[in-house]
Amino acid sequence: MQQHDLYSYEPAKGHGLPHDPLNSMVGPRPIGWISSRGRDGSVNLAPYSFFNLFNYRPPIVGFCSTSAKDSLRNAQETGVFVWNLATRDLAEQMNATSAPLPYGTNEFEVAGLTPLPGTHVDVPRVAESPVHFECRVTDIHRLRRHDGNPVDSWLVMGEAVVIHISRPLLVDGIFDTFGAGIILRGGGPSAYAAITPDSRFDLDRPGAKR
Ligand SMILES: Cc1cc2nc3c(=O)[nH]c(=O)nc-3n(C[C@H](O)[C@H](O)[C@H](O)COP(=O)(O)O)c2cc1C
């Protein structure tokens, strides 16, 4: 076996590289485009690439706020949020919703997006996005170091209580992952990846029946 020539570093002491490689290696990552509402009724929309799906039944998604941000505050205040799928045609608008704006600023208006009322939670969805998960918060977990010391990052988990899918993306009843225009966050300041049909390959799981 060929041995890799390894560059090793302890993150607590710094990476020693021109750019932090961390999110370039664990990636590209799905984008949690999270809409939420505060106790005062204000609406918020922002992207989170520390985001993923963690369970099938019930469906549970989570995003991580790497400091105390508005989406976290709203999830704490009202216990609900919506995940909107970010697609290539919405990439620039998704990016615009990441601007650091004062609490209460409605990023739907900033980015020129259409709010569509939730059916099960009182949070607007991005009408232009083809998939929405309306979620009720299940856990808000403050992250900590291995020695137990807390860090200023919070993982917000929520159960999708209703899921909406644009019908044309159901091809013979199967969600068209490779035709939906899904975008993912790469590393560095600006890199993204777009899922296209030619990026697909298939593997059957050992022992799995088709
Ligand atoms: C693609 C993308 C992914 C992002 N991922 C995260 C993330 O995982 N966690 C985080 O705290 N901020 C993330 N940000 C930055 C937030 O979107 C930004 O701080 C935003 O202003 C937070 O909005 P809010 O305070 O309205 O919730 C990301 C930005 C972009 C463009």
The ligand as a Gaussian input file, in Angstrom:
#p B3LYP/6-31G(d) Opt

LIG

0 1
 C      -23.478000      29.118000       2.269000
 C      -23.336000      29.676000       3.650000
 C      -23.270000      28.816000       4.718000
 C      -23.186000      29.308000       6.024000
 N      -23.120000      28.422000       7.062000
 C      -23.127000      28.879000       8.342000
 C      -23.172000      27.952000       9.426000
 O      -23.217000      26.732000       9.248000
 N      -23.190000      28.458000      10.673000
 C      -23.175000      29.804000      10.920000
 O      -23.221000      30.196000      12.088000
 N      -23.133000      30.701000       9.905000
 C      -23.127000      30.266000       8.626000
 N      -23.111000      31.152000       7.580000
 C      -23.143000      32.588000       7.874000
 C      -24.570000      33.038000       8.220000
 O      -25.447000      32.806000       7.123000
 C      -24.577000      34.543000       8.540000
 O      -23.829000      34.768000       9.725000
 C      -25.965000      35.110000       8.706000
 O      -25.902000      36.515000       8.844000
 C      -26.697000      34.537000       9.890000
 O      -28.006000      35.024000       9.819000
 P      -28.985000      35.163000      11.045000
 O      -28.268000      35.944000      12.141000
 O      -30.106000      35.961000      10.435000
 O      -29.412000      33.801000      11.485000
 C      -23.156000      30.707000       6.262000
 C      -23.197000      31.579000       5.164000
 C      -23.281000      31.073000       3.876000
 C      -23.327000      32.015000       2.701000

